[in-house]
Amino acid sequence: MKSIKSTASVTAALLAGVLLLSGCGADTEPAETGGESADLSKLKDDFYPATDPSKSPAAANSRPDSFVTTISKPGGVFLPGFYDNGWDGNAVQPIFASLVVADHSGKPTPDLAEKWEISSDNLSYTFHLRDGLSFSDGSALTADDVAFTLTLLNDSSYAGGVDFSKIVIDGTDEYRKGTASSLKGIQVIDPKTIKITTKKPNPLALTTLGGPVISKAYYGKGYSKGHLDYLKELYGKPLGAGPYGLEKYVEGQEIRYTANEHYYAGKPAIKTLIFKVLGSDTALQNFQNGDIDQGGFGSDPATLDKLKGLGFANVRSRVISDFGAIWVNNEKPALADTKVRQALYYGLDRQQIVDAKFKGLGQVADVLAAPPLWSYTTTGVTHYGYDPQKAGELLDQAGWKAGANGIREKDGKKLSLSYITTKQDDPVIPIAKQSYQSVGIDFVPEVLDSNTAFERLNKGDYDLAGFRSNGLGDPDDAVSEFGSDDPSVNLSHYKNPEVKALIAKGTSTFDQAERQKVYTELYQKLSQDPPIILLDYRKSLSAWNARIENGELYSTGDSDAALSLAKLKIAAK
């Protein structure tokens, strides 16, 4: 089932070392709309084919039946819906298959389910499984396994990252309270057919209900309602129906997989898949040497030129569906004022930050979405250009007056804001410190280890914090938390009734044209009363050795990554 933002995944994004800010003030005037919208002409997907595949390194050519890619910091929790480490999410993709996956554009694509129907009231989903499905041990995969998976994820003790709060299966409350022995909304019609009925329409339901399927026979042996701790013993011994099965995991070194002979689309042509544990600082050297066949690399022109110069590399530069921002704690008195948050926007040289981070492969962000999303539009959205004078005027209006030492004060308190990051070399620090000092804001960086940073955010003990969003598959992914009353989800503590209503409206219809109208209005409201400080959109660089056929299909972490892995081949010499 589709993993969405939870406290764990939101705070994990701090590791990216970017920023975000938030707050609300009902009595303040909106910022002036208009100005230049972000010029996104630079952010286009590009592909650079290999110019001389014969230059493939000997180390790569010596692996006639294996494909090696990279992974950063897996934690060893190889069970969908139960990990809180995004790298584990990548690690489970080859092992488990879903009913439905989304392609790069977000379009639903059949996986285990060959087809599905949605009822006219958009409440019921009927999935039809393919013929002869099996798990990697050869045992049959049926609708009973789908029912078990959904039951497990709706257990009262489930605390993972799959969120059914907006996609409530009929009978969930009764099952969790113990007044029902099963979920009424899950109906196994026959071994190949399952019908799932929800209580409210939601356009995200298809991919959430149609996520990874686990084996009832294997994972259900120790199951009793309200008790899921037994699953921890199986985290390192996964069984799925994906194209590969786990062979071994060597912590800090590699995850090795073997082709699944029972895979429904046929045993993959490449026998062995290896995720090599590497940091971003060594990935390029490993690729040059032939120690890996594919990887993601730093988003800068120098790296792009190096990759293009190798000859054997196919290189892709792709706009990523995420954003960098500054998280802001709206419960802090100063930050609860919309004028202050607007001033923080105007007073920050965001273009300088983007240039420092991406050197031409990034762009200033203005919309709580990302350019690849179908809902993305800058129509009527406020563009906060760097304007220290405007920032000063807004702070004056908010009652923050220049103090004796240049730092603004109000009611005897200085305008001093801490900024949490996990990166000592976070480029935001020197630029924000200088930008904000010029408008009378004391910007105080705090470089913390990730565990301490997570704890501080969860407690609401912060002003500003570095942030990079998760990958956005639907417009709701970027905005849902700002409409939540749950402080463990809405870490910015942002409150705006109009925004909350629009967020709810955005998932109340399946009509994309109607949703577009809602999100266009929502983006305007969020730019006028900003919950965060948006910083950037970016491109990512990936490359694969030309000896890998169909390499253009695969990107680690994509929803359809498993389908792509199954299609890879070693080119004939």
C-alpha positions in Angstrom: 0.0 0.0 0.0 1.3 3.4 -0.8 3.5 4.9 1.8 2.8 8.6 2.5 4.1 11.2 4.7 4.2 10.4 8.4 6.2 12.0 11.2 9.1 9.7 10.6 9.3 10.4 6.9 8.8 14.2 7.3 11.5 14.5 9.9 13.8 12.2 7.9 13.8 14.8 5.2 15.8 17.0 7.5 18.8 15.0 6.3 18.7 16.9 3.1 19.6 20.1 4.9 17.1 22.5 3.2 14.6 24.9 4.9 10.9 25.6 5.5 8.7 28.0 7.5 5.0 28.3 8.5 2.3 30.3 10.3 -1.1 32.1 9.9 -2.6 35.4 10.8 -6.3 36.0 10.0 -6.1 39.8 10.4 -3.2 40.5 8.1 -3.3 41.7 4.6 -2.1 39.2 1.8 1.1 39.8 0.0 0.9 41.5 -3.3 0.3 39.0 -6.1 2.1 39.1 -9.4 5.7 39.8 -10.0 7.7 37.4 -12.0 6.8 33.8 -11.8 9.7 31.3 -11.5 11.2 30.8 -14.9 11.2 27.0 -15.2 12.6 26.9 -18.7 15.9 25.5 -17.4 14.2 22.7 -15.7 13.6 20.2 -18.5 14.4 16.5 -18.7 17.5 15.9 -20.9 19.1 12.7 -22.1 22.7 12.2 -23.3 23.3 8.8 -25.0 26.6 7.0 -24.7 29.1 8.0 -27.4 31.4 4.9 -27.1 30.0 1.9 -25.3 33.3 0.0 -26.0 34.9 2.1 -23.2 32.9 0.2 -20.6 35.4 -0.6 -17.8 36.7 -4.2 -17.4 35.3 -4.5 -13.9 31.8 -4.0 -15.3 32.3 -6.3 -18.3 33.4 -9.1 -15.9 29.9 -9.3 -14.5 27.9 -11.0 -17.3 24.9 -11.8 -15.2 24.6 -9.1 -12.6 23.4 -5.5 -12.3 24.9 -3.3 -9.6 23.4 0.0 -8.4 23.6 2.0 -5.2 21.9 2.6 -1.9 22.9 4.9 0.8 21.8 3.8 4.4 19.5 0.8 4.5 18.3 -0.1 8.0 17.4 -3.8 7.4 13.6 -3.5 7.8 12.6 -5.2 4.6 8.8 -5.2 5.0 6.6 -2.7 3.1 4.7 -0.4 5.4 6.8 -1.1 8.4 10.1 0.7 7.7 10.8 4.3 8.7 14.0 4.6 6.6 13.4 5.6 3.0 16.3 3.6 1.8 14.6 0.4 3.1 11.7 1.5 1.0 14.0 1.3 -2.0 15.4 -2.0 -0.8 12.0 -3.8 -0.7 10.9 -2.7 -4.2 12.6 -5.6 -6.0 11.1 -8.1 -3.5 7.5 -7.2 -3.3 4.9 -6.6 -6.1 1.8 -4.4 -5.8 -1.7 -4.6 -7.3 -1.2 -1.2 -9.0 1.8 1.1 -9.4 2.2 4.6 -10.8 4.4 5.5 -13.7 6.6 8.6 -13.7 3.6 10.7 -14.7 1.5 9.3 -11.9 -0.7 7.2 -14.2 -1.9 3.9 -12.5 -0.3 0.9 -14.1 -1.3 -2.8 -13.7 1.1 -5.0 -11.7 -0.4 -8.0 -9.8 -3.9 -6.9 -10.8 -4.4 -7.1 -14.5 -7.5 -4.8 -14.3 -9.8 -3.1 -11.8 -13.2 -1.4 -11.6 -14.3 1.6 -9.5 -17.9 1.9 -8.7 -20.0 4.8 -9.9 -20.1 6.3 -6.4 -16.2 6.0 -6.2 -16.5 4.0 -3.0 -15.8 0.4 -4.1 -12.7 -1.0 -5.9 -12.7 -4.4 -7.4 -9.3 -5.9 -8.3 -8.9 -8.8 -10.7 -5.6 -10.7 -10.2 -3.5 -12.2 -12.9 -3.6 -15.9 -13.5 -1.1 -18.1 -11.7 0.4 -15.6 -9.3 3.0 -17.0 -6.9 5.4 -15.7 -4.2 9.1 -16.4 -4.7 8.9 -19.6 -2.7 6.4 -21.0 -5.2 3.3 -20.7 -3.0 0.2 -19.2 -4.6 -0.8 -15.6 -4.2 -4.5 -15.1 -4.0 -7.1 -12.5 -3.0 -6.8 -13.9 0.5 -3.3 -12.5 0.7 -4.5 -9.1 -0.4 -7.2 -9.2 2.3 -4.7 -10.2 4.9 -2.3 -7.3 3.9 -5.0 -4.7 4.2 -6.2 -6.1 7.5 -2.7 -6.0 8.9 -2.3 -2.4 7.9 -5.6 -1.5 9.5 -4.8 -3.3 12.8 -5.2 -1.1 15.9 -1.5 -1.6 16.8 -0.2 -0.7 13.3 2.0 2.4 13.5 3.8 2.4 10.2 3.7 4.9 7.3 0.7 3.8 5.3 -2.1 6.2 6.2 -5.7 5.1 5.9 -7.1 8.0 7.8 -8.5 9.5 4.6 -9.2 6.2 2.9 -11.2 4.4 5.5 -12.2 0.9 4.6 -15.8 0.1 5.7 -15.8 -1.6 9.1 -12.4 -0.4 10.2 -13.6 1.2 13.4 -15.5 -2.0 14.4 -12.5 -4.1 13.7 -10.1 -2.0 15.7 -12.5 -1.8 18.7 -12.9 -5.5 18.7 -16.7 -5.6 17.9 -16.0 -7.3 14.5 -13.7 -10.1 13.6 -12.9 -8.8 10.1 -13.2 -5.7 8.0 -16.7 -5.6 6.5 -15.4 -3.6 3.5 -13.0 -6.3 2.4 -14.8 -9.0 0.3 -12.9 -11.9 -1.2 -15.1 -12.9 -4.1 -12.9 -15.7 -5.4 -9.2 -16.5 -5.4 -8.6 -14.0 -8.2 -11.0 -11.2 -7.2 -11.3 -8.9 -4.3 -13.7 -6.0 -3.6 -12.8 -3.2 -1.2 -15.4 -0.7 -0.1 -14.4 2.6 1.5 -16.5 5.1 3.5 -15.6 8.2 1.5 -14.5 8.8 -2.1 -10.8 9.7 -2.5 -8.8 9.8 -5.7 -5.7 8.4 -3.9 -7.5 5.3 -2.8 -6.6 3.2 -5.9 -2.8 3.2 -5.3 -3.2 3.1 -1.5 -5.4 0.0 -1.5 -3.4 -1.4 -4.4 0.0 -1.4 -2.8 2.5 -4.3 -2.0 1.0 -7.6 -1.2 2.4 -9.9 1.5 1.9 -13.6 2.1 -0.8 -14.6 4.6 0.8 -18.0 5.0 4.2 -16.6 5.8 3.5 -13.3 7.6 0.2 -14.4 9.2 1.5 -17.4 11.2 1.9 -15.4 14.4 -0.8 -12.8 13.9 -3.3 -12.0 16.5 -5.3 -8.8 16.5 -3.6 -5.9 18.3 -0.2 -7.6 18.3 2.2 -7.0 15.5 5.6 -7.2 17.2 6.1 -10.7 16.0 6.7 -9.3 12.5 10.1 -7.9 13.6 11.6 -11.4 13.4 10.7 -11.4 9.7 12.1 -7.9 8.8 15.3 -9.5 7.6 13.7 -12.5 6.0 11.3 -11.1 3.4 9.1 -13.1 1.1 7.4 -11.4 -1.8 6.2 -11.7 -5.4 8.5 -9.2 -7.0 11.1 -9.9 -9.7 13.9 -10.6 -7.2 14.2 -12.4 -3.8 16.6 -11.4 -1.1 19.8 -13.5 -1.1 21.7 -11.7 1.7 22.1 -8.4 3.4 25.6 -7.4 4.6 25.1 -4.3 6.8 27.2 -1.3 5.5 28.2 -3.2 2.3 25.5 -4.6 0.1 22.1 -6.1 -0.4 22.2 -9.0 -2.9 19.1 -10.4 -4.7 18.5 -13.4 -6.9 16.1 -13.5 -9.8 12.7 -14.9 -8.9 11.9 -17.9 -11.1 8.2 -17.6 -10.1 7.8 -14.0 -11.1 4.6 -13.6 -13.1 6.3 -11.8 -16.0 9.0 -14.5 -16.2 12.3 -14.8 -14.5 14.4 -11.6 -15.1 17.1 -11.9 -17.6 19.7 -10.6 -15.2 20.4 -13.3 -12.5 21.8 -11.2 -9.7 20.9 -7.7 -8.5 23.2 -5.9 -6.1 22.5 -2.7 -4.1 25.9 -1.5 -3.1 26.0 0.7 0.0 27.8 3.9 -1.1 27.8 7.5 -0.2 27.1 10.2 -2.8 30.7 11.3 -2.5 32.1 8.0 -3.8 29.3 6.9 -6.3 30.9 8.7 -9.3 34.3 7.1 -8.8 32.7 3.7 -8.4 30.8 4.2 -11.7 33.9 5.4 -13.5 35.8 2.3 -12.3 32.9 -0.1 -13.3 32.2 -1.2 -9.8 28.5 -0.1 -10.3 26.4 -0.1 -13.4 23.9 2.6 -12.5 23.7 5.4 -9.9 22.4 8.9 -9.0 25.0 11.7 -8.8 25.4 15.2 -7.7 23.2 17.8 -9.4 25.9 20.1 -10.8 27.3 20.9 -14.3 30.7 19.6 -13.5 29.4 16.1 -12.7 27.2 16.2 -15.8 30.3 17.0 -17.9 32.3 14.2 -16.3 29.5 11.6 -16.9 29.1 12.7 -20.6 32.9 12.4 -21.1 33.1 8.8 -20.0 31.8 7.5 -23.4 30.1 4.4 -22.0 27.5 6.2 -19.9 23.9 6.9 -20.8 23.1 10.1 -18.8 19.7 11.4 -17.8 19.1 14.8 -16.2 15.5 14.7 -14.9 13.3 17.2 -13.0 12.5 15.7 -9.6 9.0 15.8 -8.2 10.0 17.3 -4.8 11.0 20.7 -3.3 13.4 22.2 -0.8 12.0 24.5 1.8 12.4 26.0 5.3 10.0 24.4 7.9 8.5 27.0 10.3 6.9 26.5 13.7 3.7 28.5 13.5 3.1 28.2 17.2 6.0 30.5 18.0 4.6 34.0 18.6 6.7 35.8 16.1 6.1 33.3 13.4 2.3 33.1 13.9 2.1 36.5 12.1 1.7 36.2 8.4 3.5 39.5 7.8 6.6 38.1 9.5 6.5 35.0 7.4 6.1 37.1 4.3 9.1 39.2 5.5 11.2 36.1 5.9 10.4 35.3 2.2 11.3 38.8 0.9 14.3 39.0 3.1 16.0 35.8 1.9 18.1 35.7 -1.2 16.7 32.4 -2.4 18.3 32.6 -5.9 21.7 32.7 -4.2 20.9 29.6 -2.2 19.7 27.8 -5.3 22.8 28.8 -7.3 25.0 27.6 -4.4 23.3 24.3 -4.1 22.7 23.3 -7.8 24.9 25.6 -9.9 22.4 26.0 -12.7 20.5 22.7 -12.2 17.9 24.1 -9.9 15.2 26.8 -9.8 13.6 29.0 -7.1 10.3 27.5 -6.0 7.0 29.4 -5.6 4.4 26.7 -5.6 3.7 23.9 -3.0 4.0 21.3 -5.7 6.7 20.4 -8.2 6.9 21.0 -12.0 6.3 17.4 -13.0 3.0 17.3 -11.1 -0.1 17.7 -13.3 -1.5 20.3 -10.9 1.6 22.6 -11.0 0.7 26.2 -12.0 2.0 29.6 -11.1 -1.2 31.3 -12.1 -2.0 34.0 -9.5 0.8 32.8 -7.2 2.8 35.3 -5.3 6.5 35.4 -6.3 8.6 36.6 -3.4 11.6 38.1 -5.1 14.6 39.2 -2.9 13.4 42.6 -1.6 15.0 43.6 1.7 13.1 46.9 1.7 9.8 45.2 1.4 10.8 42.8 4.2 11.6 45.7 6.4 8.3 47.4 5.8 6.4 44.2 6.6 8.3 43.8 9.9 7.6 47.4 10.8 3.9 46.8 10.2 4.1 43.7 12.4 5.5 45.8 15.2 9.1 44.7 15.0 11.2 47.8 15.3 15.0 48.2 14.9 16.8 47.9 18.2 20.0 49.5 19.4 22.2 46.7 18.1 20.4 46.4 14.7 18.2 43.4 15.7 14.5 44.2 15.7 12.6 44.1 19.0 8.9 43.9 20.0 7.5 44.0 23.6 11.1 43.7 24.9 11.9 40.6 22.9 14.5 40.3 20.1 13.6 38.8 16.7 16.0 35.9 17.1 15.2 32.7 15.1 17.0 29.4 15.4 17.5 27.2 12.4 17.9 23.4 12.8 19.9 21.5 10.2 21.9 18.3 10.2 24.5 19.6 7.8 27.5 21.6 8.9 28.0 22.8 5.3 24.3 23.6 4.7 24.5 26.5 2.1 21.5 28.1 3.6 23.4 29.0 6.8 25.8 31.8 5.5 23.3 33.2 3.0 20.4 33.3 5.3 22.5 34.7 8.1 23.7 37.6 5.9 20.3 38.2 4.3 18.4 38.3 7.6 21.0 40.3 9.4 20.5 43.1 6.9 16.7 43.3 7.8 17.3 43.1 11.5 16.7 39.3 12.1 19.1 37.3 14.3 19.5 34.0 12.4 21.0 31.3 14.7 22.0 28.0 13.1 21.9 24.8 15.1 23.7 21.8 13.6 22.4 18.7 15.2 22.6 15.0 14.8 19.5 13.5 13.1 18.1 11.9 16.2 18.2 15.1 18.2 16.8 17.0 15.3 13.9 14.6 14.9 13.1 14.8 18.6 13.2 18.6 18.6 10.7 18.8 15.6 8.4 16.2 17.1 8.2 18.2 20.4 7.7 21.5 18.5 10.9 22.8 20.0 12.2 24.7 17.0 11.7 27.9 15.0 13.0 27.0 11.5 14.4 23.7 10.2 16.0 22.5 7.0 13.7 20.3 4.9 13.4 18.4 1.6 10.0 16.9 0.7 9.4 13.3 -0.1 8.7 12.5 -3.8 5.3 13.9 -4.8 3.0 11.5 -6.7 -0.2 13.5 -6.2 -0.8 17.2 -5.3 -2.2 16.1 -1.9 1.2 14.7 -0.9 2.6 18.3 -0.7 -0.2 20.0 1.1 -2.2 17.5 3.2 -0.3 18.1 6.5 -1.2 21.8 6.4 -4.8 20.8 6.8 -4.3 18.4 9.6 -5.2 18.9 13.2 -2.8 16.2 14.3 0.5 17.9 15.5 2.4 14.7 14.8 1.5 15.2 11.1 1.3 19.0 10.9 4.7 19.7 12.4 4.5 23.4 11.3 1.3 23.8 13.3 -0.2 25.9 10.5 -3.8 26.8 10.7 -5.9 28.4 8.0 -9.6 27.4 7.7 -9.8 28.4 4.0 -6.7 26.4 3.2 -8.0 23.4 5.2 -11.2 23.4 3.3 -9.5 23.6 0.0 -7.1 20.7 0.9 -10.2 18.6 1.8 -11.9 19.6 -1.4 -8.9 18.6 -3.5 -9.4 14.9 -2.7 -13.2 15.0 -2.8 -13.5 14.5 -6.5 -12.0 12.2 -9.1 -12.3 14.8 -11.9 -8.8 16.0 -12.6 -10.1 19.2 -14.2 -12.1 20.0 -11.1 -9.1 19.1 -8.9 -6.9 21.5 -11.0 -9.3 24.4 -10.2 -9.1 23.6 -6.5 -5.3 23.4 -6.4 -4.9 26.6 -8.5 -6.9 28.4 -5.8 -5.1 26.6 -3.0 -1.7 27.5 -4.3 -2.7 31.1 -4.4 -3.9 31.0 -0.8 -0.8 29.2 0.4 1.4 31.8 -1.3 -0.5 34.7 0.3 -0.5 33.1 3.8 2.7 30.9 3.5 3.1 28.0 5.9 6.7 27.5 4.9 9.5 29.2 2.9 9.8 27.4 -0.4 13.4 27.3 -1.7 14.0 25.2 -4.8 13.1 22.7 -7.4 16.0 20.6 -8.8 17.2 18.2 -11.4 18.9 15.0 -10.6 21.6 13.2 -12.6 21.6 9.5 -13.1 23.6 7.4 -15.5 23.9 3.8 -16.4 26.5 1.7 -18.3 25.4 1.2 -21.9 26.0 -2.5 -21.4 22.6 -2.5 -19.6 19.7 -2.6 -22.1 16.5 -0.8 -21.1 18.4 1.1 -18.4 16.4 4.2 -19.2 13.4 2.6 -17.7 14.8 2.2 -14.2 15.2 4.8 -11.4 15.7 3.7 -7.8 12.7 4.7 -5.8 10.2 5.1 -8.6 6.8 3.5 -7.9 7.3 1.2 -10.9 11.0 0.4 -10.2 10.3 -3.3 -9.8 8.6 -3.5 -13.2 11.6 -1.7 -14.7 14.2 -4.0 -13.0 12.5 -7.0 -14.5 13.0 -5.7 -18.0 16.8 -5.0 -17.7 19.2 -7.1 -19.8 22.9 -7.3 -20.4 23.7 -6.2 -23.9 25.2 -8.8 -26.2 28.9 -8.3 -27.0 
